[in-house]
Amino acid sequence: MSFSIQSPRILWDRLDARVVQFMKSYGILLLRIALAIIFIWFGFLKVIGKSPVVELVAQTVYWVSPKFFVPFLGIWEMVVGLGLLFRFALRLVLFLFWLQLAGTFMVLVLQPGIAFQGGNPFLLSKEGEFVMKNLVLITAGLVVGGTVRRREKGGQ
């Protein structure tokens, strides 16, 4: 009977292969669920009037009543979140997703005094950072969008 001890490198490679396979198998699904949670949660906070960005939205989209627009935006976000969660009308949902996120960049143009410290575009304020992190969400939406046709062929 032969007993061999595997080298730490072989064990590490096996573990690494399993972790990579897990990420490949579940990464996009978990990304879509995470995006859905964010959109549903943030949208719900706007609908109930408890969002910390109500004032920022009101100052940026100043030509529309915040009493109408903030809850409207919240419902929009919740629809996007539910569409992401259940993969319902995903192409339309992703269009609404990107449209909403693109709209957040209006802060940088319409309210630079809020988005930047002292008007310097390299010194983001808290609000400016909040907006710029949406680049990551937009990119995450691109990754999810890359799966739209996969479902038609039997994928996630």
Residue pairs with C-beta under 8 A, 6 or more apart in sequence:
28 143
28 144
28 147
28 156
29 156
31 140
31 143
31 144
32 84
32 85
32 87
32 144
32 147
32 156
33 84
33 85
35 81
35 84
35 97
35 137
35 140
35 141
35 144
36 81
36 82
36 84
36 85
37 81
37 85
38 81
38 137
39 77
39 78
39 80
39 81
39 84
39 97
40 77
40 78
40 81
40 82
40 85
41 81
42 51
42 74
42 77
43 73
43 74
43 75
43 76
43 77
43 78
43 79
43 80
43 81
44 74
44 78
45 51
45 52
45 74
46 53
46 54
46 57
46 70
46 71
46 73
46 74
46 77
47 71
47 74
47 75
47 78
49 70
49 71
51 57
51 70
51 74
53 130
54 66
54 70
56 107
56 111
56 114
56 127
56 130
57 66
57 69
57 70
57 73
58 66
58 69
58 70
59 111
59 114
60 106
60 107
60 110
60 111
60 114
61 69
61 106
73 100
76 96
76 100
77 100
79 93
79 96
80 93
80 96
80 97
80 100
82 88
83 89
83 90
83 92
83 93
83 96
84 90
84 93
84 97
84 144
87 151
90 144
90 145
90 148
90 151
91 148
94 141
94 144
94 145
94 148
97 141
98 138
98 141
101 134
101 137
101 138
101 141
102 138
104 131
104 134
105 131
105 134
107 114
107 115
107 127
107 128
107 131
108 115
108 116
108 128
108 131
111 127
112 119
112 121
113 119
114 125
114 127
114 128
115 124
115 125
115 127
115 128
115 131
116 123
116 124
116 125
116 128
117 123
117 124
117 125
117 128
124 132
147 155
147 156
150 156
